[in-house]
Amino acid sequence: MRNSHRNIRRTAGSLLLAALGLALAVPALTQAPPSPVETHEQQLAQQLYGLVASSFDPSKGGFVQNGMPNESSVELAWRLARDGQPDWRDRARLTVTWTWILYDSVGGGLLQSMKDVRQDFPSFEKHTDSNARRLENRIDAWLDSKSDDDKRACRALLDFFERTLMRPKGGFVSGQGGDQFVIPADNGYGIHAYFRWGAATGETKWRDFGFKSLDEVWTSCWDDAQGMVRRGDFGDPVSPPRLDDQVEMGRAFVLGTHVGGREIDLNHSRAIGELLLAHFEDGKQGGMRSQAVVGKDGKIKNAPRDPGENARAALFFAELASITGEGKYREAARRIVGAFESDLDRSSSDAADWALALRAIDKPDLPDRVEWQKADSTVTKQTTVFPARRRYGSKSATAARP
């Protein structure tokens, strides 16, 4: 009997120790996993988000500077809104709504700034690049709201492009009453906007004109030794090869590759990337030169390095890395950021462009590939490199808000 009681106590003690051990182990088992360590790009992007947020002024219309919206800040705000941050959605929406004050209800299109909104003086300051970027801001608004008002606004701007800015052979002029020869940077913005709308709606019309425009600009402006070159009416170069021309057309080719899958566009986007690395990258100071002029000795002359243009170049390289799978382009984007990192907190005007570039280095904000609404014979003639998938989910006398 005594042994029996001893055995019972021993068993109870063992159970108690086991229970205590389990209780001590439970916190370790149920403890939340540690937060993932932010990359350097993510940390720097967070700092830039704060800088962009500080530039928001509701009394002036939102992300508005000198009577003009900062399209990159609005683009960034929509990206952050899709990340689940409602404050950024409100900021983007307010600025997009304010931007419609610049709409010309008579001739269509968005005027460049508030100084052009006058009842006594008709202005034709309606540029292709700014209208294309503001169209993309409104496309983001429509993707967010799916409202009829946003869709009507997008279609109104597209109608202006078709009536006033479109070139019959493909591509766009630089603006209403502007230069009639092909400016690569302006075309890059316009083609990019057409691909965005095509990707948002699945309508092949916009994609097909984008393809036609890519082919036309390449034929008209590309030079194997210099890259994208602005040419006059007789085909003569009118300026040295410029960084913005390479970058914005490069981004158009990247997006065309991404949503359309034509191998030729992939090849052209890669060719632009290689030319930038060979001719525009400044091996001593870092970053990209604003222009590439070959001297008598055969070497590229020194030239200024514009921070805003470099931010767009970093964005292009990050997106190029995503469609080619080649890490050297992502490293090129990182080198550009590194060359300007110490100065990124000194100006808010380029902060959003740098933030977009840093986001793209981590994970590009490209739209999902599209299941187009109908087959197109011009596409089947090209070798495709991607399968198709889709997921998308104050008044003025001249303002006519849709």
C-alpha positions as CSV (number, residue, x, y, z in Angstrom):
1,M,0.0,0.0,0.0
2,R,2.8,2.4,0.9
3,N,4.6,1.6,-2.3
4,S,1.3,2.2,-4.1
5,H,1.0,5.7,-2.6
6,R,4.6,6.4,-3.4
7,N,4.1,5.4,-7.0
8,I,1.0,7.6,-7.3
9,R,2.9,10.6,-5.9
10,R,5.7,10.0,-8.3
11,T,3.4,9.8,-11.2
12,A,1.6,12.9,-10.2
13,G,4.9,14.8,-9.8
14,S,5.9,13.7,-13.3
15,L,2.6,14.9,-14.7
16,L,3.0,18.2,-12.9
17,L,6.5,18.7,-14.2
18,A,5.3,17.8,-17.7
19,A,2.5,20.3,-17.4
20,L,4.8,23.0,-16.2
21,G,7.2,22.3,-19.1
22,L,4.3,22.4,-21.6
23,A,3.1,25.7,-20.1
24,L,6.6,27.2,-20.4
25,A,6.8,26.0,-23.9
26,V,3.5,27.3,-25.1
27,P,4.6,31.0,-25.2
28,A,7.5,30.0,-27.5
29,L,5.2,28.0,-29.7
30,T,2.5,30.7,-30.0
31,Q,4.8,33.7,-30.1
32,A,4.3,35.8,-33.3
33,P,7.0,35.3,-35.9
34,P,9.5,38.2,-36.1
35,S,8.7,41.0,-38.6
36,P,10.7,40.7,-41.8
37,V,13.7,42.9,-42.0
38,E,13.2,45.8,-44.4
39,T,15.6,46.0,-47.3
40,H,17.6,49.2,-47.7
41,E,15.4,50.2,-50.7
42,Q,12.3,49.8,-48.5
43,Q,13.7,51.8,-45.7
44,L,14.7,54.6,-48.1
45,A,11.3,54.5,-49.8
46,Q,9.6,54.9,-46.4
47,Q,11.6,58.1,-45.8
48,L,10.6,59.4,-49.3
49,Y,6.9,58.6,-48.6
50,G,7.1,61.0,-45.7
51,L,8.7,63.7,-47.8
52,V,6.0,63.3,-50.5
53,A,3.3,63.4,-47.9
54,S,4.7,66.7,-46.5
55,S,4.3,68.3,-49.9
56,F,0.5,67.6,-49.9
57,D,-1.5,70.9,-49.4
58,P,-5.3,70.6,-49.5
59,S,-5.6,74.4,-49.8
60,K,-3.7,74.3,-53.1
61,G,-5.4,71.2,-54.5
62,G,-3.3,68.4,-53.1
63,F,0.0,67.5,-54.8
64,V,0.1,70.8,-56.7
65,Q,3.1,73.0,-57.2
66,N,3.2,76.3,-59.1
67,G,-0.4,75.7,-60.4
68,M,0.5,72.2,-61.8
69,P,-0.2,68.7,-60.4
70,N,2.8,66.6,-59.6
71,E,1.8,63.5,-61.5
72,S,4.5,61.3,-59.9
73,S,3.2,62.1,-56.5
74,V,-0.4,61.2,-57.6
75,E,0.9,58.0,-59.1
76,L,2.7,57.0,-55.9
77,A,-0.4,57.9,-53.9
78,W,-2.5,55.4,-55.9
79,R,0.2,52.7,-55.5
80,L,0.2,53.2,-51.7
81,A,-3.6,53.3,-51.7
82,R,-3.6,49.8,-53.3
83,D,-1.3,48.8,-50.5
84,G,-4.1,49.5,-48.1
85,Q,-3.3,53.0,-46.9
86,P,-6.6,55.0,-47.2
87,D,-4.9,58.4,-46.4
88,W,-3.0,58.1,-49.7
89,R,-6.2,57.4,-51.6
90,D,-7.8,60.6,-50.3
91,R,-4.7,62.6,-51.3
92,A,-4.7,61.1,-54.8
93,R,-8.4,61.6,-55.3
94,L,-8.3,65.3,-54.2
95,T,-5.5,66.0,-56.6
96,V,-7.1,64.2,-59.5
97,T,-10.3,66.1,-58.9
98,W,-8.4,69.4,-58.7
99,T,-6.6,68.6,-62.0
100,W,-9.8,68.7,-63.9
101,I,-9.9,72.5,-63.4
102,L,-7.3,72.5,-66.1
103,Y,-9.6,70.8,-68.6
104,D,-10.4,72.8,-71.7
105,S,-14.1,72.2,-72.3
106,V,-13.9,73.8,-75.8
107,G,-10.9,72.2,-77.4
108,G,-10.4,69.2,-75.0
109,G,-7.2,68.3,-73.2
110,L,-5.7,69.6,-70.0
111,L,-3.9,72.9,-69.9
112,Q,-0.4,72.9,-68.6
113,S,-1.0,75.0,-65.4
114,M,-3.4,77.4,-63.8
115,K,-1.8,80.4,-65.5
116,D,-3.2,79.1,-68.8
117,V,-6.8,79.0,-67.4
118,R,-8.0,82.4,-68.6
119,Q,-11.3,83.5,-70.0
120,D,-9.8,86.4,-72.0
121,F,-7.0,84.5,-73.7
122,P,-7.2,81.1,-75.4
123,S,-4.2,78.9,-74.5
124,F,-2.8,76.0,-76.5
125,E,-0.4,74.9,-73.8
126,K,-1.6,71.4,-73.8
127,H,1.4,69.1,-73.9
128,T,1.5,65.4,-74.8
129,D,3.7,64.4,-71.9
130,S,1.7,66.1,-69.1
131,N,-1.7,65.0,-70.7
132,A,-0.5,61.4,-70.9
133,R,0.7,61.4,-67.3
134,R,-2.5,63.0,-66.0
135,L,-4.5,60.4,-68.1
136,E,-2.6,57.7,-66.2
137,N,-3.5,59.3,-62.9
138,R,-7.2,59.2,-64.0
139,I,-6.8,55.6,-65.1
140,D,-5.6,54.8,-61.6
141,A,-8.6,56.6,-60.2
142,W,-11.0,54.6,-62.4
143,L,-9.3,51.3,-61.5
144,D,-9.9,52.3,-57.8
145,S,-13.5,53.5,-58.1
146,K,-14.9,51.9,-61.3
147,S,-17.1,55.1,-61.5
148,D,-18.7,56.4,-64.6
149,D,-17.3,59.9,-63.9
150,D,-13.7,58.6,-63.9
151,K,-14.3,56.6,-67.1
152,R,-15.8,59.5,-68.9
153,A,-12.8,61.7,-67.9
154,C,-10.4,59.1,-69.3
155,R,-12.4,58.8,-72.5
156,A,-12.5,62.6,-72.9
157,L,-8.7,62.7,-72.7
158,L,-8.3,59.8,-75.1
159,D,-10.6,61.7,-77.5
160,F,-8.3,64.7,-77.3
161,F,-5.3,62.5,-78.1
162,E,-7.1,61.0,-81.1
163,R,-8.3,64.3,-82.5
164,T,-5.3,66.5,-81.8
165,L,-2.1,64.7,-80.8
166,M,-2.1,61.5,-82.8
167,R,0.1,61.1,-85.9
168,P,-1.5,59.0,-88.7
169,K,1.7,56.9,-89.2
170,G,1.8,56.2,-85.4
171,G,3.0,58.1,-82.4
172,F,2.1,61.6,-81.2
173,V,3.1,65.2,-81.8
174,S,4.5,67.0,-78.8
175,G,1.4,69.0,-78.0
176,Q,-1.4,71.1,-79.5
177,G,0.3,73.5,-81.8
178,G,3.7,72.0,-80.9
179,D,6.5,70.4,-82.9
180,Q,5.3,68.0,-85.6
181,F,8.5,65.9,-85.7
182,V,8.8,62.9,-83.4
183,I,10.1,63.6,-79.9
184,P,10.9,60.2,-78.3
185,A,10.2,61.3,-74.7
186,D,6.8,62.7,-75.4
187,N,5.9,59.6,-77.4
188,G,7.1,57.4,-74.6
189,Y,4.6,59.0,-72.2
190,G,1.8,58.8,-74.7
191,I,2.4,55.2,-75.7
192,H,2.7,54.2,-72.1
193,A,-0.7,55.8,-71.3
194,Y,-2.3,54.0,-74.3
195,F,-0.9,50.6,-73.0
196,R,-2.2,51.4,-69.5
197,W,-5.7,52.1,-70.8
198,G,-5.6,49.0,-73.0
199,A,-4.5,46.9,-70.0
200,A,-7.2,48.3,-67.8
201,T,-10.0,47.7,-70.3
202,G,-8.8,44.8,-72.4
203,E,-9.6,46.7,-75.6
204,T,-7.2,45.9,-78.4
205,K,-7.6,49.3,-80.1
206,W,-5.3,51.0,-77.7
207,R,-2.8,48.2,-77.6
208,D,-2.6,48.0,-81.4
209,F,-2.0,51.8,-81.8
210,G,0.7,51.4,-79.0
211,F,2.4,48.7,-81.1
212,K,2.2,50.8,-84.2
213,S,3.6,53.8,-82.4
214,L,6.5,51.8,-80.9
215,D,7.4,50.6,-84.4
216,E,7.2,54.1,-85.9
217,V,9.3,55.8,-83.3
218,W,11.9,53.1,-83.5
219,T,12.1,53.4,-87.3
220,S,12.2,57.2,-87.1
221,C,14.5,57.8,-84.2
222,W,16.7,54.9,-83.3
223,D,20.4,55.0,-84.2
224,D,22.5,52.0,-83.2
225,A,25.5,54.2,-82.3
226,Q,23.5,57.0,-80.5
227,G,20.2,55.6,-79.3
228,M,17.0,57.6,-79.6
229,V,17.6,60.8,-81.5
230,R,15.3,63.7,-82.2
231,R,15.2,64.5,-85.9
232,G,13.9,67.4,-87.9
233,D,11.6,67.4,-90.9
234,F,14.5,66.3,-93.2
235,G,15.8,63.6,-90.9
236,D,18.7,65.6,-89.5
237,P,19.4,65.4,-85.7
238,V,18.1,68.5,-83.9
239,S,19.7,67.8,-80.5
240,P,22.3,65.4,-78.9
241,P,21.0,62.1,-77.7
242,R,19.1,62.8,-74.5
243,L,18.6,60.7,-71.4
244,D,14.9,61.4,-71.1
245,D,14.3,60.2,-74.7
246,Q,16.0,56.9,-74.0
247,V,14.3,56.4,-70.6
248,E,10.7,57.2,-71.5
249,M,10.7,55.2,-74.8
250,G,12.5,52.4,-72.9
251,R,9.6,52.3,-70.4
252,A,7.1,52.3,-73.2
253,F,8.9,49.3,-74.8
254,V,9.0,47.5,-71.4
255,L,5.2,48.0,-70.8
256,G,4.5,47.0,-74.4
257,T,6.5,43.8,-73.8
258,H,4.7,43.2,-70.5
259,V,1.1,43.5,-71.7
260,G,1.6,42.6,-75.4
261,G,4.3,39.9,-75.3
262,R,6.0,40.9,-78.6
263,E,9.6,39.7,-78.7
264,I,10.6,42.7,-80.8
265,D,9.7,45.1,-78.0
266,L,11.7,43.0,-75.6
267,N,14.7,43.3,-77.9
268,H,14.3,47.0,-78.3
269,S,13.9,47.6,-74.5
270,R,17.1,45.6,-73.9
271,A,18.9,47.6,-76.6
272,I,18.1,50.9,-74.9
273,G,19.2,49.5,-71.6
274,E,22.6,48.4,-73.1
275,L,23.1,51.8,-74.8
276,L,22.4,53.7,-71.5
277,L,25.0,51.6,-69.7
278,A,27.6,52.1,-72.5
279,H,27.1,55.8,-73.3
280,F,25.2,57.5,-70.5
281,E,26.4,56.1,-67.3
282,D,29.0,58.3,-65.6
283,G,31.7,55.9,-64.4
284,K,33.4,58.5,-62.1
285,Q,30.5,60.3,-60.4
286,G,27.8,57.7,-60.8
287,G,24.4,58.1,-62.2
288,M,23.4,58.9,-65.8
289,R,24.4,62.0,-67.9
290,S,21.6,64.0,-69.3
291,Q,23.0,63.7,-72.8
292,A,25.7,61.7,-74.5
293,V,27.9,63.6,-77.0
294,V,30.9,61.9,-78.5
295,G,34.1,64.1,-78.6
296,K,36.8,64.1,-81.2
297,D,38.7,61.6,-79.2
298,G,35.8,59.1,-79.5
299,K,34.9,59.4,-75.8
300,I,31.6,60.6,-74.3
301,K,31.9,64.2,-73.0
302,N,31.0,65.1,-69.5
303,A,27.5,66.4,-69.0
304,P,25.2,67.4,-66.1
305,R,23.3,64.7,-64.2
306,D,19.8,65.7,-63.6
307,P,18.3,64.1,-60.4
308,G,14.7,63.8,-61.7
309,E,15.9,62.2,-65.0
310,N,18.1,59.8,-63.1
311,A,15.1,58.8,-60.9
312,R,13.2,57.9,-64.1
313,A,16.3,56.0,-65.4
314,A,16.4,53.9,-62.2
315,L,12.7,53.2,-62.6
316,F,13.3,52.0,-66.2
317,F,16.2,49.7,-65.2
318,A,14.2,48.2,-62.4
319,E,11.3,47.5,-64.8
320,L,13.7,46.2,-67.4
321,A,15.1,43.8,-64.9
322,S,11.6,42.4,-64.2
323,I,10.8,41.5,-67.8
324,T,14.3,40.2,-68.7
325,G,15.2,38.5,-65.5
326,E,18.7,40.0,-65.8
327,G,20.0,41.1,-62.5
328,K,22.6,43.5,-64.0
329,Y,19.8,46.0,-64.8
330,R,18.5,45.9,-61.2
331,E,22.1,46.6,-60.1
332,A,22.2,49.5,-62.5
333,A,19.1,50.9,-60.8
334,R,20.8,50.5,-57.4
335,R,23.9,52.3,-58.6
336,I,21.9,55.3,-59.8
337,V,20.1,55.5,-56.4
338,G,23.4,55.2,-54.6
339,A,24.9,58.1,-56.6
340,F,22.1,60.4,-55.5
341,E,21.1,58.9,-52.1
342,S,22.8,61.6,-50.0
343,D,20.7,64.3,-51.7
344,L,17.3,62.6,-51.8
345,D,16.0,64.4,-48.7
346,R,16.7,67.9,-50.0
347,S,13.9,68.3,-52.6
348,S,10.3,67.1,-52.7
349,S,9.9,67.7,-56.4
350,D,11.6,64.5,-57.4
351,A,10.9,62.5,-54.2
352,A,8.0,60.6,-55.7
353,D,10.0,59.6,-58.8
354,W,12.7,58.2,-56.5
355,A,10.1,56.4,-54.4
356,L,8.6,54.8,-57.5
357,A,12.1,53.7,-58.6
358,L,12.8,52.2,-55.2
359,R,9.5,50.3,-55.1
360,A,10.2,49.0,-58.6
361,I,13.7,47.7,-57.5
362,D,11.9,45.7,-54.7
363,K,8.8,44.8,-56.8
364,P,7.7,46.5,-60.0
365,D,4.3,48.1,-60.1
366,L,3.5,46.7,-63.5
367,P,-0.1,45.8,-64.4
368,D,-1.1,42.2,-64.7
369,R,-0.9,40.9,-68.2
370,V,-4.1,41.0,-70.2
371,E,-6.6,38.6,-71.7
372,W,-7.4,40.7,-74.7
373,Q,-11.0,40.8,-75.9
374,K,-10.3,39.6,-79.4
375,A,-7.6,38.0,-81.4
376,D,-5.5,40.4,-83.6
377,S,-3.7,39.3,-86.7
378,T,-0.9,41.9,-86.3
379,V,0.1,40.3,-83.0
380,T,0.0,36.7,-84.2
381,K,2.7,37.6,-86.7
382,Q,5.1,38.4,-83.9
383,T,6.8,35.8,-81.7
384,T,5.2,36.1,-78.2
385,V,7.3,35.7,-75.1
386,F,4.6,35.8,-72.4
387,P,1.2,34.0,-71.9
388,A,-1.8,36.2,-71.4
389,R,-3.4,36.7,-68.0
390,R,-5.6,39.4,-66.5
391,R,-6.6,40.7,-63.1
392,Y,-8.0,44.2,-62.5
393,G,-9.7,44.0,-60.5
394,S,-13.3,74.8,-57.1
395,K,-14.8,75.6,-60.6
396,S,-13.4,77.4,-63.6
397,A,-15.0,78.8,-66.7
398,T,-13.1,76.3,-68.8
399,A,-13.7,73.4,-66.5
400,A,-16.3,70.7,-67.4
401,R,-15.9,68.0,-64.8
402,P,-17.3,64.7,-66.0
